[in-house]
Amino acid sequence: MQTRNVAVCDQHGNRLKTYAIAIPQRKDGPLEGEFAEAALKRAREDRLVAEYELATLAAKVPEKMKLWR
């Protein structure tokens, strides 16, 4: 599994909540859109905003960080 923290933001760019999203590992790796889609699905399940506001939400997936030693 590959896990990333995905921020769900409102229409003004304000972070509402950050979800730790895990996507099964694949040979070519998960796509950024998969993390965003899963985070928005969780926001809907958690009723983060009213149903009519769901379309205004955006998910921000940070770039994968490289750690140098």
N, CA, C, O and CB atoms as a CASP TS submission, in Angstrom:
PFRMAT TS
TARGET T0000
AUTHOR 0000-0000-0000
METHOD Language model
MODEL 1
PARENT N/A
ATOM      1  N   MET     1       0.840  -1.177   0.000  1.00  0.00           N
ATOM      2  CA  MET     1       0.000   0.000   0.000  1.00  0.00           C
ATOM      3  C   MET     1       0.885   1.241   0.000  1.00  0.00           C
ATOM      4  O   MET     1       1.921   1.293   0.664  1.00  0.00           O
ATOM      5  CB  MET     1      -0.956  -0.002   1.215  1.00  0.00           C
ATOM      6  N   GLN     2       0.458   2.211  -0.744  1.00  0.00           N
ATOM      7  CA  GLN     2       1.128   3.509  -0.724  1.00  0.00           C
ATOM      8  C   GLN     2       0.165   4.499  -0.083  1.00  0.00           C
ATOM      9  O   GLN     2      -1.007   4.561  -0.451  1.00  0.00           O
ATOM     10  CB  GLN     2       1.554   3.973  -2.175  1.00  0.00           C
ATOM     11  N   THR     3       0.663   5.272   0.879  1.00  0.00           N
ATOM     12  CA  THR     3      -0.176   6.204   1.632  1.00  0.00           C
ATOM     13  C   THR     3       0.307   7.629   1.423  1.00  0.00           C
ATOM     14  O   THR     3       1.506   7.905   1.437  1.00  0.00           O
ATOM     15  CB  THR     3      -0.176   5.852   3.132  1.00  0.00           C
ATOM     16  N   ARG     4      -0.650   8.530   1.230  1.00  0.00           N
ATOM     17  CA  ARG     4      -0.353   9.970   1.147  1.00  0.00           C
ATOM     18  C   ARG     4      -1.412  10.726   1.925  1.00  0.00           C
ATOM     19  O   ARG     4      -2.567  10.308   2.005  1.00  0.00           O
ATOM     20  CB  ARG     4      -0.302  10.463  -0.341  1.00  0.00           C
ATOM     21  N   ASN     5      -0.999  11.837   2.492  1.00  0.00           N
ATOM     22  CA  ASN     5      -1.939  12.747   3.135  1.00  0.00           C
ATOM     23  C   ASN     5      -2.505  13.660   2.058  1.00  0.00           C
ATOM     24  O   ASN     5      -1.759  14.303   1.320  1.00  0.00           O
ATOM     25  CB  ASN     5      -1.254  13.573   4.282  1.00  0.00           C
ATOM     26  N   VAL     6      -3.828  13.710   1.974  1.00  0.00           N
ATOM     27  CA  VAL     6      -4.503  14.502   0.948  1.00  0.00           C
ATOM     28  C   VAL     6      -5.387  15.531   1.641  1.00  0.00           C
ATOM     29  O   VAL     6      -6.233  15.183   2.465  1.00  0.00           O
ATOM     30  CB  VAL     6      -5.342  13.594  -0.013  1.00  0.00           C
ATOM     31  N   ALA     7      -5.183  16.802   1.297  1.00  0.00           N
ATOM     32  CA  ALA     7      -5.976  17.882   1.880  1.00  0.00           C
ATOM     33  C   ALA     7      -7.223  18.117   1.047  1.00  0.00           C
ATOM     34  O   ALA     7      -7.148  18.215  -0.178  1.00  0.00           O
ATOM     35  CB  ALA     7      -5.147  19.178   1.985  1.00  0.00           C
ATOM     36  N   VAL     8      -8.361  18.207   1.704  1.00  0.00           N
ATOM     37  CA  VAL     8      -9.619  18.550   1.040  1.00  0.00           C
ATOM     38  C   VAL     8      -9.884  20.014   1.342  1.00  0.00           C
ATOM     39  O   VAL     8      -9.935  20.423   2.502  1.00  0.00           O
ATOM     40  CB  VAL     8     -10.816  17.629   1.520  1.00  0.00           C
ATOM     41  N   CYS     9     -10.054  20.802   0.278  1.00  0.00           N
ATOM     42  CA  CYS     9     -10.202  22.252   0.408  1.00  0.00           C
ATOM     43  C   CYS     9     -11.535  22.723  -0.143  1.00  0.00           C
ATOM     44  O   CYS     9     -12.125  22.095  -1.022  1.00  0.00           O
ATOM     45  CB  CYS     9      -9.063  22.969  -0.306  1.00  0.00           C
ATOM     46  N   ASP    10     -11.999  23.855   0.398  1.00  0.00           N
ATOM     47  CA  ASP    10     -13.238  24.453  -0.108  1.00  0.00           C
ATOM     48  C   ASP    10     -12.944  25.272  -1.358  1.00  0.00           C
ATOM     49  O   ASP    10     -11.812  25.298  -1.843  1.00  0.00           O
ATOM     50  CB  ASP    10     -13.907  25.339   0.976  1.00  0.00           C
ATOM     51  N   GLN    11     -13.963  25.935  -1.871  1.00  0.00           N
ATOM     52  CA  GLN    11     -13.834  26.690  -3.123  1.00  0.00           C
ATOM     53  C   GLN    11     -12.873  27.871  -3.016  1.00  0.00           C
ATOM     54  O   GLN    11     -12.439  28.406  -4.036  1.00  0.00           O
ATOM     55  CB  GLN    11     -15.188  27.189  -3.559  1.00  0.00           C
ATOM     56  N   HIS    12     -12.539  28.283  -1.803  1.00  0.00           N
ATOM     57  CA  HIS    12     -11.621  29.407  -1.595  1.00  0.00           C
ATOM     58  C   HIS    12     -10.192  28.944  -1.329  1.00  0.00           C
ATOM     59  O   HIS    12      -9.292  29.760  -1.132  1.00  0.00           O
ATOM     60  CB  HIS    12     -12.103  30.264  -0.436  1.00  0.00           C
ATOM     61  N   GLY    13      -9.991  27.618  -1.326  1.00  0.00           N
ATOM     62  CA  GLY    13      -8.661  27.073  -1.089  1.00  0.00           C
ATOM     63  C   GLY    13      -8.337  26.831   0.369  1.00  0.00           C
ATOM     64  O   GLY    13      -7.206  26.478   0.705  1.00  0.00           O
ATOM     65  N   ASN    14      -9.312  27.016   1.235  1.00  0.00           N
ATOM     66  CA  ASN    14      -9.098  26.782   2.671  1.00  0.00           C
ATOM     67  C   ASN    14      -9.160  25.276   2.958  1.00  0.00           C
ATOM     68  O   ASN    14     -10.094  24.590   2.544  1.00  0.00           O
ATOM     69  CB  ASN    14     -10.164  27.552   3.527  1.00  0.00           C
ATOM     70  N   ARG    15      -8.146  24.779   3.675  1.00  0.00           N
ATOM     71  CA  ARG    15      -8.118  23.358   4.003  1.00  0.00           C
ATOM     72  C   ARG    15      -9.190  23.063   5.046  1.00  0.00           C
ATOM     73  O   ARG    15      -9.244  23.698   6.099  1.00  0.00           O
ATOM     74  CB  ARG    15      -6.716  22.932   4.518  1.00  0.00           C
ATOM     75  N   LEU    16     -10.042  22.088   4.733  1.00  0.00           N
ATOM     76  CA  LEU    16     -11.098  21.687   5.657  1.00  0.00           C
ATOM     77  C   LEU    16     -10.677  20.491   6.501  1.00  0.00           C
ATOM     78  O   LEU    16     -10.955  20.424   7.699  1.00  0.00           O
ATOM     79  CB  LEU    16     -12.371  21.360   4.892  1.00  0.00           C
ATOM     80  N   LYS    17      -9.993  19.540   5.841  1.00  0.00           N
ATOM     81  CA  LYS    17      -9.560  18.334   6.536  1.00  0.00           C
ATOM     82  C   LYS    17      -8.490  17.640   5.706  1.00  0.00           C
ATOM     83  O   LYS    17      -8.475  17.755   4.480  1.00  0.00           O
ATOM     84  CB  LYS    17     -10.757  17.381   6.802  1.00  0.00           C
ATOM     85  N   THR    18      -7.599  16.924   6.372  1.00  0.00           N
ATOM     86  CA  THR    18      -6.577  16.140   5.687  1.00  0.00           C
ATOM     87  C   THR    18      -6.828  14.673   5.993  1.00  0.00           C
ATOM     88  O   THR    18      -6.995  14.282   7.148  1.00  0.00           O
ATOM     89  CB  THR    18      -5.136  16.570   6.122  1.00  0.00           C
ATOM     90  N   TYR    19      -6.851  13.872   4.941  1.00  0.00           N
ATOM     91  CA  TYR    19      -7.071  12.435   5.078  1.00  0.00           C
ATOM     92  C   TYR    19      -5.805  11.679   4.714  1.00  0.00           C
ATOM     93  O   TYR    19      -5.108  12.048   3.769  1.00  0.00           O
ATOM     94  CB  TYR    19      -8.247  11.974   4.195  1.00  0.00           C
ATOM     95  N   ALA    20      -5.505  10.623   5.457  1.00  0.00           N
ATOM     96  CA  ALA    20      -4.436   9.696   5.088  1.00  0.00           C
ATOM     97  C   ALA    20      -5.082   8.650   4.180  1.00  0.00           C
ATOM     98  O   ALA    20      -5.906   7.852   4.628  1.00  0.00           O
ATOM     99  CB  ALA    20      -3.745   9.031   6.370  1.00  0.00           C
ATOM    100  N   ILE    21      -4.705   8.662   2.912  1.00  0.00           N
ATOM    101  CA  ILE    21      -5.311   7.780   1.920  1.00  0.00           C
ATOM    102  C   ILE    21      -4.303   6.708   1.525  1.00  0.00           C
ATOM    103  O   ILE    21      -3.159   7.014   1.186  1.00  0.00           O
ATOM    104  CB  ILE    21      -5.783   8.582   0.672  1.00  0.00           C
ATOM    105  N   ALA    22      -4.734   5.448   1.572  1.00  0.00           N
ATOM    106  CA  ALA    22      -3.887   4.323   1.180  1.00  0.00           C
ATOM    107  C   ALA    22      -4.438   3.709  -0.100  1.00  0.00           C
ATOM    108  O   ALA    22      -5.624   3.393  -0.193  1.00  0.00           O
ATOM    109  CB  ALA    22      -3.807   3.258   2.313  1.00  0.00           C
ATOM    110  N   ILE    23      -3.564   3.549  -1.077  1.00  0.00           N
ATOM    111  CA  ILE    23      -3.927   2.950  -2.368  1.00  0.00           C
ATOM    112  C   ILE    23      -3.053   1.701  -2.543  1.00  0.00           C
ATOM    113  O   ILE    23      -1.853   1.758  -2.273  1.00  0.00           O
ATOM    114  CB  ILE    23      -3.726   3.978  -3.576  1.00  0.00           C
ATOM    115  N   PRO    24      -3.626   0.578  -2.986  1.00  0.00           N
ATOM    116  CA  PRO    24      -2.823  -0.630  -3.179  1.00  0.00           C
ATOM    117  C   PRO    24      -1.652  -0.393  -4.138  1.00  0.00           C
ATOM    118  O   PRO    24      -1.779   0.308  -5.142  1.00  0.00           O
ATOM    119  CB  PRO    24      -3.702  -1.761  -3.705  1.00  0.00           C
ATOM    120  N   GLN    25      -0.517  -0.994  -3.802  1.00  0.00           N
ATOM    121  CA  GLN    25       0.696  -0.856  -4.615  1.00  0.00           C
ATOM    122  C   GLN    25       0.517  -1.599  -5.942  1.00  0.00           C
ATOM    123  O   GLN    25       0.025  -2.726  -5.981  1.00  0.00           O
ATOM    124  CB  GLN    25       1.940  -1.400  -3.849  1.00  0.00           C
ATOM    125  N   ARG    26       0.927  -0.940  -7.020  1.00  0.00           N
ATOM    126  CA  ARG    26       0.920  -1.550  -8.344  1.00  0.00           C
ATOM    127  C   ARG    26       2.303  -1.393  -8.948  1.00  0.00           C
ATOM    128  O   ARG    26       3.130  -0.629  -8.451  1.00  0.00           O
ATOM    129  CB  ARG    26      -0.166  -0.911  -9.261  1.00  0.00           C
ATOM    130  N   LYS    27       2.537  -2.112 -10.002  1.00  0.00           N
ATOM    131  CA  LYS    27       3.834  -2.042 -10.674  1.00  0.00           C
ATOM    132  C   LYS    27       4.159  -0.618 -11.124  1.00  0.00           C
ATOM    133  O   LYS    27       5.283  -0.151 -10.941  1.00  0.00           O
ATOM    134  CB  LYS    27       3.856  -2.985 -11.874  1.00  0.00           C
ATOM    135  N   ASP    28       3.183   0.071 -11.711  1.00  0.00           N
ATOM    136  CA  ASP    28       3.394   1.429 -12.206  1.00  0.00           C
ATOM    137  C   ASP    28       3.060   2.501 -11.171  1.00  0.00           C
ATOM    138  O   ASP    28       3.187   3.692 -11.456  1.00  0.00           O
ATOM    139  CB  ASP    28       2.565   1.651 -13.443  1.00  0.00           C
ATOM    140  N   GLY    29       2.635   2.094  -9.975  1.00  0.00           N
ATOM    141  CA  GLY    29       2.314   3.042  -8.911  1.00  0.00           C
ATOM    142  C   GLY    29       0.938   3.655  -9.090  1.00  0.00           C
ATOM    143  O   GLY    29       0.436   3.737 -10.211  1.00  0.00           O
ATOM    144  N   PRO    30       0.318   4.087  -7.990  1.00  0.00           N
ATOM    145  CA  PRO    30      -1.010   4.711  -8.076  1.00  0.00           C
ATOM    146  C   PRO    30      -0.922   6.105  -8.694  1.00  0.00           C
ATOM    147  O   PRO    30       0.095   6.789  -8.586  1.00  0.00           O
ATOM    148  CB  PRO    30      -1.658   4.793  -6.680  1.00  0.00           C
ATOM    149  N   LEU    31      -1.994   6.499  -9.331  1.00  0.00           N
ATOM    150  CA  LEU    31      -2.076   7.824  -9.940  1.00  0.00           C
ATOM    151  C   LEU    31      -2.530   8.846  -8.910  1.00  0.00           C
ATOM    152  O   LEU    31      -3.247   8.518  -7.964  1.00  0.00           O
ATOM    153  CB  LEU    31      -3.034   7.814 -11.146  1.00  0.00           C
ATOM    154  N   GLU    32      -2.107  10.080  -9.105  1.00  0.00           N
ATOM    155  CA  GLU    32      -2.478  11.163  -8.190  1.00  0.00           C
ATOM    156  C   GLU    32      -3.996  11.287  -8.084  1.00  0.00           C
ATOM    157  O   GLU    32      -4.529  11.550  -7.007  1.00  0.00           O
ATOM    158  CB  GLU    32      -1.868  12.498  -8.658  1.00  0.00           C
ATOM    159  N   GLY    33      -4.682  11.098  -9.199  1.00  0.00           N
ATOM    160  CA  GLY    33      -6.143  11.210  -9.223  1.00  0.00           C
ATOM    161  C   GLY    33      -6.836  10.187  -8.344  1.00  0.00           C
ATOM    162  O   GLY    33      -7.926  10.444  -7.832  1.00  0.00           O
ATOM    163  N   GLU    34      -6.222   9.045  -8.167  1.00  0.00           N
ATOM    164  CA  GLU    34      -6.810   8.024  -7.303  1.00  0.00           C
ATOM    165  C   GLU    34      -6.830   8.487  -5.849  1.00  0.00           C
ATOM    166  O   GLU    34      -7.801   8.258  -5.128  1.00  0.00           O
ATOM    167  CB  GLU    34      -6.034   6.705  -7.428  1.00  0.00           C
ATOM    168  N   PHE    35      -5.753   9.136  -5.429  1.00  0.00           N
ATOM    169  CA  PHE    35      -5.699   9.665  -4.065  1.00  0.00           C
ATOM    170  C   PHE    35      -6.740  10.769  -3.880  1.00  0.00           C
ATOM    171  O   PHE    35      -7.437  10.810  -2.866  1.00  0.00           O
ATOM    172  CB  PHE    35      -4.285  10.202  -3.745  1.00  0.00           C
ATOM    173  N   ALA    36      -6.839  11.655  -4.856  1.00  0.00           N
ATOM    174  CA  ALA    36      -7.801  12.759  -4.779  1.00  0.00           C
ATOM    175  C   ALA    36      -9.230  12.230  -4.745  1.00  0.00           C
ATOM    176  O   ALA    36     -10.047  12.685  -3.945  1.00  0.00           O
ATOM    177  CB  ALA    36      -7.622  13.718  -5.969  1.00  0.00           C
ATOM    178  N   GLU    37      -9.526  11.275  -5.607  1.00  0.00           N
ATOM    179  CA  GLU    37     -10.874  10.704  -5.667  1.00  0.00           C
ATOM    180  C   GLU    37     -11.243  10.039  -4.342  1.00  0.00           C
ATOM    181  O   GLU    37     -12.365  10.191  -3.860  1.00  0.00           O
ATOM    182  CB  GLU    37     -10.977   9.686  -6.818  1.00  0.00           C
ATOM    183  N   ALA    38     -10.310   9.309  -3.761  1.00  0.00           N
ATOM    184  CA  ALA    38     -10.572   8.637  -2.485  1.00  0.00           C
ATOM    185  C   ALA    38     -10.801   9.650  -1.363  1.00  0.00           C
ATOM    186  O   ALA    38     -11.670   9.445  -0.517  1.00  0.00           O
ATOM    187  CB  ALA    38      -9.404   7.705  -2.123  1.00  0.00           C
ATOM    188  N   ALA    39     -10.033  10.735  -1.349  1.00  0.00           N
ATOM    189  CA  ALA    39     -10.208  11.758  -0.319  1.00  0.00           C
ATOM    190  C   ALA    39     -11.566  12.451  -0.441  1.00  0.00           C
ATOM    191  O   ALA    39     -12.228  12.708   0.564  1.00  0.00           O
ATOM    192  CB  ALA    39      -9.084  12.791  -0.406  1.00  0.00           C
ATOM    193  N   LEU    40     -11.973  12.749  -1.661  1.00  0.00           N
ATOM    194  CA  LEU    40     -13.279  13.385  -1.855  1.00  0.00           C
ATOM    195  C   LEU    40     -14.417  12.439  -1.476  1.00  0.00           C
ATOM    196  O   LEU    40     -15.449  12.874  -0.966  1.00  0.00           O
ATOM    197  CB  LEU    40     -13.440  13.840  -3.313  1.00  0.00           C
ATOM    198  N   LYS    41     -14.223  11.153  -1.725  1.00  0.00           N
ATOM    199  CA  LYS    41     -15.224  10.158  -1.323  1.00  0.00           C
ATOM    200  C   LYS    41     -15.337  10.122   0.199  1.00  0.00           C
ATOM    201  O   LYS    41     -16.442  10.059   0.737  1.00  0.00           O
ATOM    202  CB  LYS    41     -14.859   8.751  -1.874  1.00  0.00           C
ATOM    203  N   ARG    42     -14.190  10.161   0.901  1.00  0.00           N
ATOM    204  CA  ARG    42     -14.206  10.178   2.362  1.00  0.00           C
ATOM    205  C   ARG    42     -14.879  11.443   2.888  1.00  0.00           C
ATOM    206  O   ARG    42     -15.618  11.384   3.871  1.00  0.00           O
ATOM    207  CB  ARG    42     -12.780  10.071   2.911  1.00  0.00           C
ATOM    208  N   ALA    43     -14.631  12.587   2.244  1.00  0.00           N
ATOM    209  CA  ALA    43     -15.260  13.838   2.662  1.00  0.00           C
ATOM    210  C   ALA    43     -16.782  13.731   2.546  1.00  0.00           C
ATOM    211  O   ALA    43     -17.519  14.231   3.395  1.00  0.00           O
ATOM    212  CB  ALA    43     -14.736  15.019   1.814  1.00  0.00           C
ATOM    213  N   ARG    44     -17.232  13.078   1.490  1.00  0.00           N
ATOM    214  CA  ARG    44     -18.676  12.886   1.315  1.00  0.00           C
ATOM    215  C   ARG    44     -19.229  11.973   2.404  1.00  0.00           C
ATOM    216  O   ARG    44     -20.268  12.265   2.995  1.00  0.00           O
ATOM    217  CB  ARG    44     -18.981  12.298  -0.081  1.00  0.00           C
ATOM    218  N   GLU    45     -18.532  10.863   2.670  1.00  0.00           N
ATOM    219  CA  GLU    45     -18.975   9.924   3.705  1.00  0.00           C
ATOM    220  C   GLU    45     -19.004  10.574   5.078  1.00  0.00           C
ATOM    221  O   GLU    45     -19.885  10.283   5.887  1.00  0.00           O
ATOM    222  CB  GLU    45     -18.067   8.702   3.734  1.00  0.00           C
ATOM    223  N   ASP    46     -18.038  11.458   5.347  1.00  0.00           N
ATOM    224  CA  ASP    46     -17.960  12.155   6.638  1.00  0.00           C
ATOM    225  C   ASP    46     -18.909  13.350   6.722  1.00  0.00           C
ATOM    226  O   ASP    46     -19.036  13.979   7.772  1.00  0.00           O
ATOM    227  CB  ASP    46     -16.539  12.623   6.886  1.00  0.00           C
ATOM    228  N   ARG    47     -19.572  13.654   5.606  1.00  0.00           N
ATOM    229  CA  ARG    47     -20.470  14.815   5.541  1.00  0.00           C
ATOM    230  C   ARG    47     -19.746  16.092   5.969  1.00  0.00           C
ATOM    231  O   ARG    47     -20.221  16.871   6.794  1.00  0.00           O
ATOM    232  CB  ARG    47     -21.710  14.588   6.432  1.00  0.00           C
ATOM    233  N   LEU    48     -18.565  16.261   5.359  1.00  0.00           N
ATOM    234  CA  LEU    48     -17.712  17.407   5.671  1.00  0.00           C
ATOM    235  C   LEU    48     -18.406  18.728   5.347  1.00  0.00           C
ATOM    236  O   LEU    48     -18.256  19.714   6.069  1.00  0.00           O
ATOM    237  CB  LEU    48     -16.396  17.309   4.904  1.00  0.00           C
ATOM    238  N   VAL    49     -19.163  18.736   4.260  1.00  0.00           N
ATOM    239  CA  VAL    49     -19.960  19.900   3.863  1.00  0.00           C
ATOM    240  C   VAL    49     -21.341  19.411   3.450  1.00  0.00           C
ATOM    241  O   VAL    49     -21.573  18.207   3.335  1.00  0.00           O
ATOM    242  CB  VAL    49     -19.273  20.697   2.696  1.00  0.00           C
ATOM    243  N   ALA    50     -22.257  20.349   3.229  1.00  0.00           N
ATOM    244  CA  ALA    50     -23.596  19.987   2.764  1.00  0.00           C
ATOM    245  C   ALA    50     -23.506  19.338   1.380  1.00  0.00           C
ATOM    246  O   ALA    50     -22.588  19.621   0.610  1.00  0.00           O
ATOM    247  CB  ALA    50     -24.521  21.237   2.722  1.00  0.00           C
ATOM    248  N   GLU    51     -24.446  18.488   1.083  1.00  0.00           N
ATOM    249  CA  GLU    51     -24.456  17.737  -0.188  1.00  0.00           C
ATOM    250  C   GLU    51     -24.319  18.652  -1.405  1.00  0.00           C
ATOM    251  O   GLU    51     -23.603  18.320  -2.349  1.00  0.00           O
ATOM    252  CB  GLU    51     -25.745  16.925  -0.306  1.00  0.00           C
ATOM    253  N   TYR    52     -24.994  19.790  -1.390  1.00  0.00           N
ATOM    254  CA  TYR    52     -24.946  20.682  -2.545  1.00  0.00           C
ATOM    255  C   TYR    52     -23.587  21.372  -2.716  1.00  0.00           C
ATOM    256  O   TYR    52     -23.305  21.923  -3.780  1.00  0.00           O
ATOM    257  CB  TYR    52     -26.029  21.727  -2.421  1.00  0.00           C
ATOM    258  N   GLU    53     -22.741  21.344  -1.674  1.00  0.00           N
ATOM    259  CA  GLU    53     -21.418  21.969  -1.755  1.00  0.00           C
ATOM    260  C   GLU    53     -20.309  20.997  -2.159  1.00  0.00           C
ATOM    261  O   GLU    53     -19.170  21.419  -2.357  1.00  0.00           O
ATOM    262  CB  GLU    53     -21.073  22.589  -0.430  1.00  0.00           C
ATOM    263  N   LEU    54     -20.615  19.721  -2.283  1.00  0.00           N
ATOM    264  CA  LEU    54     -19.588  18.725  -2.598  1.00  0.00           C
ATOM    265  C   LEU    54     -18.859  19.027  -3.900  1.00  0.00           C
ATOM    266  O   LEU    54     -17.652  18.807  -4.001  1.00  0.00           O
ATOM    267  CB  LEU    54     -20.209  17.349  -2.678  1.00  0.00           C
ATOM    268  N   ALA    55     -19.572  19.522  -4.884  1.00  0.00           N
ATOM    269  CA  ALA    55     -18.957  19.808  -6.190  1.00  0.00           C
ATOM    270  C   ALA    55     -17.933  20.935  -6.119  1.00  0.00           C
ATOM    271  O   ALA    55     -17.120  21.087  -7.031  1.00  0.00           O
ATOM    272  CB  ALA    55     -20.031  20.166  -7.204  1.00  0.00           C
ATOM    273  N   THR    56     -17.961  21.723  -5.053  1.00  0.00           N
ATOM    274  CA  THR    56     -17.019  22.848  -4.927  1.00  0.00           C
ATOM    275  C   THR    56     -15.714  22.441  -4.243  1.00  0.00           C
ATOM    276  O   THR    56     -14.769  23.230  -4.202  1.00  0.00           O
ATOM    277  CB  THR    56     -17.667  23.986  -4.148  1.00  0.00           C
ATOM    278  N   LEU    57     -15.650  21.212  -3.702  1.00  0.00           N
ATOM    279  CA  LEU    57     -14.453  20.772  -2.995  1.00  0.00           C
ATOM    280  C   LEU    57     -13.348  20.383  -3.965  1.00  0.00           C
ATOM    281  O   LEU    57     -13.609  19.957  -5.090  1.00  0.00           O
ATOM    282  CB  LEU    57     -14.780  19.601  -2.081  1.00  0.00           C
ATOM    283  N   ALA    58     -12.120  20.537  -3.514  1.00  0.00           N
ATOM    284  CA  ALA    58     -10.948  20.130  -4.289  1.00  0.00           C
ATOM    285  C   ALA    58     -10.015  19.356  -3.374  1.00  0.00           C
ATOM    286  O   ALA    58      -9.929  19.631  -2.177  1.00  0.00           O
ATOM    287  CB  ALA    58     -10.219  21.364  -4.917  1.00  0.00           C
ATOM    288  N   ALA    59      -9.322  18.390  -3.946  1.00  0.00           N
ATOM    289  CA  ALA    59      -8.344  17.613  -3.178  1.00  0.00           C
ATOM    290  C   ALA    59      -6.952  17.968  -3.664  1.00  0.00           C
ATOM    291  O   ALA    59      -6.687  17.986  -4.866  1.00  0.00           O
ATOM    292  CB  ALA    59      -8.603  16.080  -3.312  1.00  0.00           C
ATOM    293  N   LYS    60      -6.064  18.249  -2.720  1.00  0.00           N
ATOM    294  CA  LYS    60      -4.682  18.599  -3.050  1.00  0.00           C
ATOM    295  C   LYS    60      -3.758  17.476  -2.587  1.00  0.00           C
ATOM    296  O   LYS    60      -3.641  17.188  -1.396  1.00  0.00           O
ATOM    297  CB  LYS    60      -4.274  19.955  -2.396  1.00  0.00           C
ATOM    298  N   VAL    61      -3.111  16.857  -3.562  1.00  0.00           N
ATOM    299  CA  VAL    61      -2.192  15.765  -3.276  1.00  0.00           C
ATOM    300  C   VAL    61      -0.776  16.326  -3.362  1.00  0.00           C
ATOM    301  O   VAL    61      -0.364  16.781  -4.429  1.00  0.00           O
ATOM    302  CB  VAL    61      -2.397  14.560  -4.268  1.00  0.00           C
ATOM    303  N   PRO    62      -0.024  16.303  -2.266  1.00  0.00           N
ATOM    304  CA  PRO    62       1.335  16.846  -2.307  1.00  0.00           C
ATOM    305  C   PRO    62       2.245  15.980  -3.169  1.00  0.00           C
ATOM    306  O   PRO    62       2.001  14.787  -3.350  1.00  0.00           O
ATOM    307  CB  PRO    62       1.909  16.961  -0.891  1.00  0.00           C
ATOM    308  N   GLU    63       3.293  16.598  -3.696  1.00  0.00           N
ATOM    309  CA  GLU    63       4.290  15.865  -4.456  1.00  0.00           C
ATOM    310  C   GLU    63       4.983  14.871  -3.532  1.00  0.00           C
ATOM    311  O   GLU    63       5.130  15.107  -2.333  1.00  0.00           O
ATOM    312  CB  GLU    63       5.315  16.828  -5.106  1.00  0.00           C
ATOM    313  N   LYS    64       5.396  13.777  -4.108  1.00  0.00           N
ATOM    314  CA  LYS    64       6.130  12.779  -3.348  1.00  0.00           C
ATOM    315  C   LYS    64       7.491  13.374  -2.978  1.00  0.00           C
ATOM    316  O   LYS    64       8.192  13.914  -3.833  1.00  0.00           O
ATOM    317  CB  LYS    64       6.289  11.447  -4.162  1.00  0.00           C
ATOM    318  N   MET    65       7.850  13.272  -1.717  1.00  0.00           N
ATOM    319  CA  MET    65       9.103  13.876  -1.250  1.00  0.00           C
ATOM    320  C   MET    65      10.245  12.874  -1.361  1.00  0.00           C
ATOM    321  O   MET    65      10.073  11.683  -1.100  1.00  0.00           O
ATOM    322  CB  MET    65       8.964  14.369   0.209  1.00  0.00           C
ATOM    323  N   LYS    66      11.406  13.374  -1.751  1.00  0.00           N
ATOM    324  CA  LYS    66      12.601  12.548  -1.764  1.00  0.00           C
ATOM    325  C   LYS    66      13.462  12.942  -0.576  1.00  0.00           C
ATOM    326  O   LYS    66      13.703  14.124  -0.333  1.00  0.00           O
ATOM    327  CB  LYS    66      13.383  12.700  -3.103  1.00  0.00           C
ATOM    328  N   LEU    67      13.909  11.973   0.136  1.00  0.00           N
ATOM    329  CA  LEU    67      14.757  12.227   1.287  1.00  0.00           C
ATOM    330  C   LEU    67      16.187  11.877   0.909  1.00  0.00           C
ATOM    331  O   LEU    67      16.450  10.787   0.401  1.00  0.00           O
ATOM    332  CB  LEU    67      14.287  11.414   2.530  1.00  0.00           C
ATOM    333  N   TRP    68      17.098  12.784   1.149  1.00  0.00           N
ATOM    334  CA  TRP    68      18.511  12.569   0.827  1.00  0.00           C
ATOM    335  C   TRP    68      19.288  12.330   2.110  1.00  0.00           C
ATOM    336  O   TRP    68      19.021  12.961   3.133  1.00  0.00           O
ATOM    337  CB  TRP    68      19.100  13.780   0.050  1.00  0.00           C
ATOM    338  N   ARG    69      20.211  11.454   2.057  1.00  0.00           N
ATOM    339  CA  ARG    69      21.060  11.154   3.221  1.00  0.00           C
ATOM    340  C   ARG    69      22.455  11.607   2.949  1.00  0.00           C
ATOM    341  O   ARG    69      23.332  11.449   3.799  1.00  0.00           O
ATOM    342  CB  ARG    69      21.048   9.658   3.561  1.00  0.00           C
TER
END
